[in-house]
Amino acid sequence: MNATQAKQVLLTCRPAGAERAEPEVSAALDLARQDAALGEWLRRHQRFQETVQRSFRGLPVPAGLAADIIARSRIVRLPWWRKPQAVAAAAVIFLLLGLGAYWGSVWHRAVHARDDLSTFRSRMVGNVVRQYTMDIVTNDATVVRGFLLERQAPADYELPEGLNRLPLLGAGVLSWAQERVSMVCLQSPEQGTLILFVVNQAALQPAPGPSPEFQQVGGRMTASWSRNGKVYVITTTGSRESLQPLF
């Protein structure tokens, strides 16, 4: 993860939000602690958030406002748009609309910018760390492919010879950016369970190359690669040295 990717992740992270526990948010915060420029950007961003929150909390509701409005209306019947309360209400509405447009644009940029390999990889590993369940348990490859095809998940995946030799345990289906993700579980005598994720390449831009890219994510080793319109990410508790020979 580089500084630009970290900013995209942290833009939607609240100062004390529960999402700080997510792998990509944790990685972005770690990078901010190491990168002085990124750390300063994060501090400015958090100060801005805190200022906005204080501004909202500081908007008082005047005591006796209802009685004051009634009393003024009996003395002088001003057009509604000229009344002080209407002007104040309009100012608040414009402030809310402006902030809504700003945060809407921030969210839109962050959501679309986060459809990348780094975020996909972190999310998939996070799913494994938090809750690992298979929808179907079988060692029959034909049954697994039929199950995935029926659920509109990638079923025509192609594995390197080393991975293809490993026994199947089962499979499941996850979601990413409105795409179905195939989860295929393999058994390795040396490393235990390996979990493979397959998604259509159109869902991840830019996609990895045909050669595996190894990356440590959340205490697990991963390898990522592309082949024939599909992106593959596999994760294991083993080391890179134990995973690499399978390719």
N, C-alpha and C positions, 0 to 999 in steps of 0.2 A: 504494500500500500504506500502510495506517495502522498505528498502534502495536499495536492489538488483533490485526490480521492478522499482523504481524511476530512477536508472542509465540507465536501458534499455529504458525508455521513453525519458530521457534527452539526450541520445546519438544522437538522430536524431533531436534535437531541436536547431535551430540556435539562436545565442545570442539575436537577436531582431526579431525573426520570428513571423509571424502571428499565428502559431500553439500554441503559449503560451496561447492563449485564450481557448484552448480545456480543458475539465475538467480534464483528466488524467495528462496533462502537468502542469496545475495549481496546482494539488494536489502534483505532484512530486517537484515542486518549493517550495511549502509550507513546505514539509518535509525537503528539503535541508536547508531552513532557520532555522529549529528546530534542525536538526541533524548536529553536528559540523563536523563529519567525512565526511558525504555526502556533506556538504557545501564546504569543502576543496577540495574534488574530483571534484565538479562542477567548482570551480574556476580554477583548473589546466586544466580541459578539455576546458574551455572557452579560457584560455591563449594559449593553443595549437592551437585552431581554429583561434585565432587572429594572431598568428605567421605565420601560413600557408597563411592566407589572405595577410599579409604584404609581405611575400616572393614572392607571385605572382605579387602583385602590384609593387614590387621593381625590377622586371626583366626588364631592360631598352632595348630599341631598339637603337643601336648605330646610331648616325647621319652619313649620307653618307655611310651607309653599302653597298648599291648596287654599288656605284661608287668604293668603296674599293675592293669589290669582283672582279669587272671587271679589275681594275688596277693590282691586284695580279695575276689574271689568265693570263695576258699578259706577266708577268715577268717569272713566274715559274708555269708550269702546274703540280701541285701536284694531286695525286689521290684524288677523292672527299672525301674519308674517313679521309684524313690527313689534310684537310683544317680546319683552326680554326673555321670558321663559322659552318662547319658540325659537328665538335666536340661539339661546344656549343649547336647546335640544338639537337644533340643526348642526351646531358646531360639533356636538358629541357624535351625531350620526355620521358626519363627514369624516371625523377622526376614525370611527370604527370602520367605515368603508375603505378609507385609505390604508389602515393597518391590515384589513382583510385582504385587499388587493396585493399588498406587499407580501404577506405571509403565504398567500395563494401562489404567487409567482415563485417564491422560495421553495415551497413544497413541490410545485410542478417541476422546477429545475432539478431538485434533489431526487425526486422519484425517478425521473427519466435518466438522470446521470448515474443512478445507482443500479441500472440494469446492466451491470458489467460482471466480468468473470470473478473479480475479487469478492464482490458482494454475494454473488451466487454461491461461490465456494464456501464462504463463511456461513451463509444461511443453511446450506445443506449439512455442513459439519455441526452446526448448532442444533439442527433437528436430531442428529444422531446422539449428541451429548445429552440433550434434554429428554428425548423420548424416542426409543428405537423399537418400532413394531413393524412386523411384516403383515401385509394383507393376505398373503397366501404362502403356505409353507410346503415346498416340494423340491425335489432334486431333478425334476423332469423339465428340460429346457423348452420343449414344445408346449407344455402346460403354461409355463411362465410367459412365453411370448403370446399365447392366446389370451391369457389374462390381461396383459398390458394392452394388446390390440383392442380388446373389448371395451377397455376404459379410455381409449383414445390417447394412450401414452406411447412414446416411441418403443416399438417392438422389433424393429429391423436393425437393432444395434449390432456392431461388429467389434469383437474383442481381439486384442493381440493374442498370439498363440499361447503365451504363458498364462494369461488370465483365462483363456478359453478352456484350459485343461483343469482348472480348479472346479471342484464339485459345487453345485448350486445348493443354496439353503432355502431360497424363496424370493419373494419380490413384494413391492408396494408401489403406490402412486402418490406423488406429492404435487404441489403447484408452485409455479414461479412466473410472475409477469403475465398472467392469464394463459400460461402454457402448462401442459401436463409434463411432469418429470417422472421418468421411470427410475425406481430404486431396485437394484438387483444385488442380492447378498450372496457372497461366495465364501467358501471355506478354505483356508490355507493351513497346512500342517505347521508351518513355522510362525505365522502371524495371527492365527485365529480368524475371526470374521473380517472380511473386506467388504465394504459397501460402495457400490458403484451407482452414480447418478448419470442419467442420460437425458438431454433436452435438445430440442431443435435449435440449430445454430442461429436461426433468425432471432431468437430470444436473447442472445448475448452478443453485443457488438462493442469492441472488437472481440473476436473469438480467439482461443489459443491456436497455436500451430499444430501440425501433425505429430511433432515430437513431444513427448510428455514434459510438462513443466512441473517441477517438484516444489512444494510450498508447505511450510509448517503452519497449521491453523488450529488454534485452540488446543494445543497439546497433542494434535494428531498430524501425521504426515499425509499429504495429498499429492496426487498427480493429475494433471489436466491436459487434455489434448482434443483435437477435432479430427473428424473423418467423415467424408461423404454426407455433409449437411447436418451432422450431429456433434454436440459437445459432450465430452465425457469427463467426469471428475470421480476419482476413486479415493477412498480414505481408509486409513488403517492406524492402529496404535503402534505399529512397527516403525522401523527406521527407513530412511531413503535407501540405504544399502540393501535392505531386505526386500523393498518394493521394486527397485529398478530392474532386477533380473527378469521380472515377469513381462517386461516389454521387449 
